[in-house]
């Protein structure tokens, strides 16, 4: 779950798993058709969805959800969430409840 580490770089991941940066980029592009950053944000948004489905927002703020999901700022969290869901995390949670 390295993707939960804020500011994770492809170089850090390369060192941690012992695979070259070039191979990581190529694998993500071939398998997921995404850049490294987009894929990491996708994983983080999926984690945020899991927390939302567990009613995380009944107790914590959307900003706290972003931090818990691995984002370094609420702006990057909102931007990534909207990219994948075309709505904000709060509205996504509200729609889920109905």
C-alpha positions as semicolon CSV with decimal commas, in nm:
position;residue;x (nm);y (nm);z (nm)
1;X;0,000;0,000;0,000
2;X;0,284;0,235;-0,088
3;X;0,037;0,447;-0,286
4;X;-0,095;0,582;0,046
5;X;0,236;0,757;0,105
6;X;0,190;1,126;0,017
7;X;0,437;1,255;-0,239
8;X;0,530;0,904;-0,353
9;X;0,762;0,924;-0,652
10;X;0,829;0,666;-0,916
11;X;1,194;0,670;-0,810
12;X;1,101;0,580;-0,451
13;X;0,880;0,298;-0,576
14;X;1,158;0,175;-0,804
15;X;1,401;0,150;-0,513
16;X;1,146;-0,012;-0,284
17;X;1,042;-0,287;-0,526
18;X;1,369;-0,326;-0,716
19;X;1,228;-0,254;-1,063
20;X;1,361;0,017;-1,293
21;X;1,169;0,340;-1,340
22;X;1,149;0,266;-1,712
23;X;0,990;-0,076;-1,651
24;X;0,741;0,062;-1,398
25;X;0,630;0,333;-1,643
26;X;0,603;0,086;-1,930
27;X;0,410;-0,169;-1,724
28;X;0,157;0,087;-1,601
29;X;0,114;0,227;-1,950
30;X;0,061;-0,118;-2,107
31;X;-0,159;-0,264;-1,832
32;X;-0,358;0,043;-1,724
33;X;-0,309;0,289;-2,011
34;X;-0,224;0,558;-1,755
35;X;0,076;0,756;-1,640
36;X;0,236;0,672;-1,305
37;X;0,076;0,973;-1,133
38;X;-0,268;0,903;-1,278
39;X;-0,249;0,540;-1,170
40;X;-0,139;0,629;-0,815
41;X;-0,423;0,883;-0,793
42;X;-0,666;0,621;-0,926
43;X;-0,560;0,383;-0,646
44;X;-0,597;0,660;-0,390
45;X;-0,944;0,752;-0,516
46;X;-1,047;0,384;-0,498
47;X;-0,926;0,382;-0,135
48;X;-1,126;0,699;-0,067
49;X;-1,435;0,529;-0,213
50;X;-1,383;0,240;0,027
51;X;-1,366;0,480;0,322
52;X;-1,676;0,664;0,201
53;X;-1,861;0,332;0,176
54;X;-1,758;0,262;0,535
55;X;-1,918;0,595;0,640
56;X;-1,586;0,767;0,708
57;X;-1,745;1,104;0,630
58;X;-1,998;1,059;0,909
59;X;-1,713;1,126;1,152
60;X;-1,434;1,301;0,958
61;X;-1,403;1,581;0,703
62;X;-1,346;1,545;0,331
63;X;-0,998;1,693;0,382
64;X;-0,919;1,422;0,638
65;X;-1,043;1,164;0,389
66;X;-0,799;1,297;0,131
67;X;-0,507;1,273;0,373
68;X;-0,608;0,922;0,481
69;X;-0,624;0,822;0,114
70;X;-0,268;0,938;0,049
71;X;-0,314;1,283;-0,101
72;X;-0,082;1,560;0,011
73;X;-0,343;1,837;-0,024
74;X;-0,719;1,870;-0,039
75;X;-0,685;2,042;-0,378
76;X;-0,511;1,743;-0,534
77;X;-0,767;1,510;-0,374
78;X;-1,064;1,704;-0,512
79;X;-0,902;1,731;-0,856
80;X;-0,826;1,358;-0,876
81;X;-1,165;1,256;-0,738
82;X;-1,348;1,477;-0,988
83;X;-1,135;1,337;-1,271
84;X;-1,251;0,982;-1,196
85;X;-1,608;1,050;-1,079
86;X;-1,702;1,385;-1,232
87;X;-1,825;1,496;-0,890
88;X;-1,683;1,594;-0,553
89;X;-1,620;1,341;-0,274
90;X;-1,898;1,495;-0,065
91;X;-2,158;1,477;-0,341
92;X;-2,045;1,123;-0,424
93;X;-2,106;1,025;-0,061
94;X;-2,446;1,196;-0,059
95;X;-2,555;1,014;-0,376
96;X;-2,442;0,685;-0,225
97;X;-2,672;0,739;0,073
98;X;-2,982;0,783;-0,142
